[in-house]
Amino acid sequence: MVKLVCSETKEFFNSDEHRWISNTGALLDISFIPKFDIKKIHSRSKNLWRYREAIPIEHNKNIISVDEGFTPLIKIKFDKKDVWIKQDQLFSSGSYKDRGATVLMSKAKELGVKKVVQDSSGNAGCAIAMYAALSNIECDIYVPFETGEKKLAQITSYGAKIHKIPGTREDTAEAAFNAANKSYYASHCWNPFFFHGTKTFAYEVCEQLNWKAPDALVLPVGNGTLVIGCYIGFTELLNAGIISKIPKIIAVQSENCAPLFHAFNNGLNDIQSIKTSKTIAEGIAIAKPIRSKQILEYVKASKGEFLTVNENEIFEALKFCGNIGHYIEPTSAAVIAGLRKYITMSENEVIVSLFSGHGLKH
Ligand SMILES: *Cc1c(COP(=O)(O)O)cnc(C)c1O
């Protein structure tokens, strides 16, 4: 049985409720025991739904899919060291956010939702808008007032409606949060079904390495959709007896906006208010990630750490990737900058990282 569980009181809710928040206003997680039948998995199409029994959707008829996932895992030499890079820039909407969106919007369809709201002018907005179009669900995307038209072009192309909100990024989030009272909040931060899509990154990496876990994962972290997803996914594989350890999660932030890095290195279990400045890695420039406690807990439990990269390192990584034929967006280059830093500290480890977003987006 799939249940929703309050992250604070541990109270359970049925997953057929249109619910994305607990009664006390706390975050929800999902309680569910996934199954992995390796023979069955191998017999299926190469997309992320091959792990069907590990994804908490009740009925196949509700699945909204365009054959997404099972992206190539390729070996690339970075500074003389071989690293596995997952090509998640190749998803249909241009980033790994499609992993979360295919599962979340399948759940929205299963619930009979007529309309979703979401707040993001970036890749999460694009992915939700795309899957909303595929499921014939109305979609309202809330963005800060000054968001450029170019950034909104992809979202509008899927037929979603844009709401421009004056004020800060937090004001936009609040407007979407309030609108979600009358519809369903397809938030990549609040809605726990999103993370049960991003977790398929872990399953695919494990299968592509012959059902073994790597030693380390170098991942981006802003709101933590991939960090949390990977921790959930690898923990499920561990509990199912498929792997014997969870990889260390090396989470990369931009030096100009690194609340998690600072909290972690000060031994805190939650973030403090910090000074931030502009960064070209816009996708991870999140000053107050709502799942901050969870992210800090998971990175610690994986025996991992946080790294920061500066603007120059991000720019260098972007050029480096272009020179080897991979066109990625600056946020994605921040991860590669972190990876290059991590390589210098690591010995004889199997390392997996990714291209998180396509360069043509920018
Ligand atoms: C969303 C995103 C990230 C960071 O993800 P968080 O959920 O904020 O941690 C990194 N790269 C790209 C391209 C993204 O779209």
The ligand as an SDF file (V2000), in Angstrom:
LIG
                    3D

 15 15  0  0  0  0  0  0  0  0999 V2000
   16.7900   21.4230  -11.2770 C   0  0  0  0  0  0  0  0  0  0  0  0
   18.1460   21.3910  -11.8240 C   0  0  0  0  0  0  0  0  0  0  0  0
   19.2810   21.2470  -11.0250 C   0  0  0  0  0  0  0  0  0  0  0  0
   19.2690   21.2420   -9.5170 C   0  0  0  0  0  0  0  0  0  0  0  0
   18.2680   20.5880   -8.9230 O   0  0  0  0  0  0  0  0  0  0  0  0
   17.6960   20.9090   -7.4880 P   0  0  0  0  0  0  0  0  0  0  0  0
   16.4640   20.1520   -7.4360 O   0  0  0  0  0  0  0  0  0  0  0  0
   17.4260   22.3860   -7.3560 O   0  0  0  0  0  0  0  0  0  0  0  0
   18.6840   20.4510   -6.4940 O   0  0  0  0  0  0  0  0  0  0  0  0
   20.5040   21.1420  -11.6530 C   0  0  0  0  0  0  0  0  0  0  0  0
   20.6370   21.2140  -12.9770 N   0  0  0  0  0  0  0  0  0  0  0  0
   19.5810   21.3760  -13.7740 C   0  0  0  0  0  0  0  0  0  0  0  0
   19.7910   21.4770  -15.2410 C   0  0  0  0  0  0  0  0  0  0  0  0
   18.3020   21.4660  -13.2380 C   0  0  0  0  0  0  0  0  0  0  0  0
   17.2500   21.6170  -14.0450 O   0  0  0  0  0  0  0  0  0  0  0  0
  1  2  1  0
  2  3  1  0
  2 14  2  0
  3  4  1  0
  3 10  2  0
  4  5  1  0
  5  6  1  0
  6  7  2  0
  6  8  1  0
  6  9  1  0
 10 11  1  0
 11 12  2  0
 12 13  1  0
 12 14  1  0
 14 15  1  0
M  END
$$$$
